[in-house]
Amino acid sequence: MENNAGFSNPADKLVLIVDDDDSVRELIEFVVKKEGFRVDKAADGEEALKKARTINPDLILLDLMLPKFGGFEILRELQGDETESIPIVIITGRYTDRSTSEMIKQEPNVKDFIEKPVKPQVLSAVMHKILHTQPKK
C-alpha cells in the first residue's frame, strides 16, 4: 500500500538478512525491525538461496563471507530466473579494494555496498531508499 507521497509502508516489505555471524545478524535484524520492515534470516549460502527462492524477499542484505557457498557464488545464483529482480545490498567486513567493490556494484541486482561495522543510520537510509519506504516517525 502506498501513501500519498508514493512511499510504501515498511511493514509490507520483507528483508532477508544473510550473515553467518549471530551477533551481526542480530544487530542488523534489530535495525531492520526498528525501521518497521519484516525480517527473515539465513546463516549460510545454501539457506540464503533456498529462502530467496521460496519467500521472494523485497531486499537481501548479503554478507560476502559465508559457509556453504560464498557471497560471490550466491550473487551469481541470484542473477537467475525468479530471483534476478530482488535488490541486494552487500555487507562485508572484509576490506574490499575499490576495483573489487566497483566490480560487485556492476552486478545488475546489487544496489549498494556497506562495510562492517554496520552503522544503523546508514543501513536504514539505504533500505528506505531502495524500497521506497519512509522511516517511521
C-alpha positions as CSV (number, residue, x, y, z in Angstrom):
1,M,0.0,0.0,0.0
2,E,1.4,3.4,-0.9
3,N,0.7,6.6,0.9
4,N,0.1,9.9,-0.9
5,A,3.8,10.6,-1.3
6,G,4.3,7.4,-3.3
7,F,6.2,5.7,-0.5
8,S,5.4,2.1,0.5
9,N,4.8,1.0,4.1
10,P,7.9,-0.7,5.5
11,A,5.6,-3.4,7.1
12,D,4.7,-4.5,3.5
13,K,8.4,-5.2,2.8
14,L,10.3,-8.4,3.7
15,V,14.1,-8.1,4.1
16,L,16.3,-11.3,4.1
17,I,19.4,-11.0,6.2
18,V,22.2,-13.3,5.2
19,D,25.2,-13.4,7.6
20,D,26.9,-16.3,9.4
21,D,27.8,-14.3,12.4
22,D,24.9,-14.4,15.0
23,S,25.8,-11.1,16.6
24,V,25.9,-9.3,13.3
25,R,22.7,-10.9,12.2
26,E,21.0,-9.8,15.4
27,L,22.2,-6.2,15.1
28,I,21.1,-6.0,11.5
29,E,17.7,-7.6,12.4
30,F,17.3,-5.1,15.2
31,V,17.8,-2.2,12.8
32,V,15.6,-3.7,10.1
33,K,12.7,-4.3,12.6
34,K,13.1,-0.9,14.2
35,E,12.6,0.6,10.8
36,G,9.3,-1.4,10.5
37,F,10.3,-4.0,7.9
38,R,9.5,-7.7,8.2
39,V,12.6,-9.9,8.6
40,D,13.8,-13.4,7.6
41,K,17.3,-14.7,8.2
42,A,19.8,-17.2,6.7
43,A,23.1,-18.2,8.2
44,D,24.8,-19.7,5.2
45,G,24.7,-19.5,1.4
46,E,22.6,-22.6,0.9
47,E,19.9,-21.5,3.2
48,A,20.0,-18.0,1.7
49,L,19.4,-19.3,-1.8
50,K,16.6,-21.6,-0.7
51,K,14.9,-18.7,1.2
52,A,15.4,-16.2,-1.6
53,R,13.5,-18.6,-3.9
54,T,10.7,-19.5,-1.5
55,I,9.9,-16.3,0.3
56,N,10.9,-13.9,-2.5
57,P,12.1,-11.1,-0.3
58,D,11.9,-7.4,-1.3
59,L,15.5,-6.9,-0.4
60,I,18.5,-9.1,0.5
61,L,21.3,-7.9,2.9
62,L,24.1,-10.2,1.9
63,D,27.4,-10.9,3.7
64,L,30.1,-11.9,1.3
65,M,32.0,-14.3,3.6
66,L,29.7,-17.3,4.1
67,P,29.9,-21.0,4.7
68,K,28.4,-23.3,2.0
69,F,28.7,-21.0,-1.0
70,G,30.4,-17.7,-0.6
71,G,28.7,-14.4,-1.3
72,F,30.1,-14.2,-4.8
73,E,28.5,-17.6,-5.7
74,I,25.2,-16.5,-4.2
75,L,25.3,-13.2,-6.1
76,R,25.8,-15.2,-9.3
77,E,22.9,-17.6,-8.4
78,L,20.6,-14.7,-7.6
79,Q,21.1,-13.3,-11.1
80,G,19.0,-16.2,-12.2
81,D,15.3,-16.6,-13.1
82,E,12.9,-15.9,-10.2
83,T,15.4,-14.0,-8.0
84,E,17.0,-11.7,-10.6
85,S,14.9,-8.7,-9.7
86,I,15.5,-8.8,-5.9
87,P,17.7,-5.9,-4.9
88,I,20.8,-6.8,-2.9
89,V,22.9,-4.8,-0.5
90,I,26.3,-6.3,0.1
91,I,27.5,-6.1,3.7
92,T,31.1,-7.1,4.2
93,G,33.7,-7.0,7.0
94,R,36.5,-7.8,4.7
95,Y,38.4,-4.9,3.3
96,T,37.5,-4.6,-0.3
97,D,39.6,-2.5,-2.6
98,R,37.9,-0.1,-4.9
99,S,38.1,-2.2,-8.0
100,T,36.5,-5.2,-6.2
101,S,33.7,-3.1,-4.8
102,E,33.1,-1.4,-8.2
103,M,33.1,-4.8,-9.8
104,I,30.5,-6.0,-7.3
105,K,28.4,-2.9,-7.9
106,Q,28.3,-3.7,-11.6
107,E,26.1,-6.8,-10.8
108,P,22.6,-5.9,-12.0
109,N,20.8,-6.5,-8.7
110,V,23.5,-5.1,-6.4
111,K,22.2,-1.7,-5.2
112,D,24.7,-0.8,-2.6
113,F,27.7,-1.8,-0.6
114,I,28.0,-1.3,3.2
115,E,31.1,-2.1,5.2
116,K,31.1,-3.6,8.7
117,P,30.8,-2.5,11.4
118,V,27.4,-1.6,10.1
119,K,26.2,1.9,11.1
120,P,22.5,1.6,11.8
121,Q,21.7,5.0,10.3
122,V,23.5,4.1,7.0
123,L,21.7,0.8,6.8
124,S,18.3,2.4,7.5
125,A,18.8,5.1,4.8
126,V,19.9,2.5,2.2
127,M,16.9,0.3,2.9
128,H,14.4,3.1,2.7
129,K,16.0,4.4,-0.5
130,I,15.9,1.1,-2.3
131,L,12.5,0.0,-1.1
132,H,10.9,3.5,-1.5
133,T,9.7,3.5,2.1
134,Q,9.7,6.2,4.7
135,P,11.2,5.9,8.2
136,K,8.7,5.6,11.0
137,K,8.1,8.9,12.8
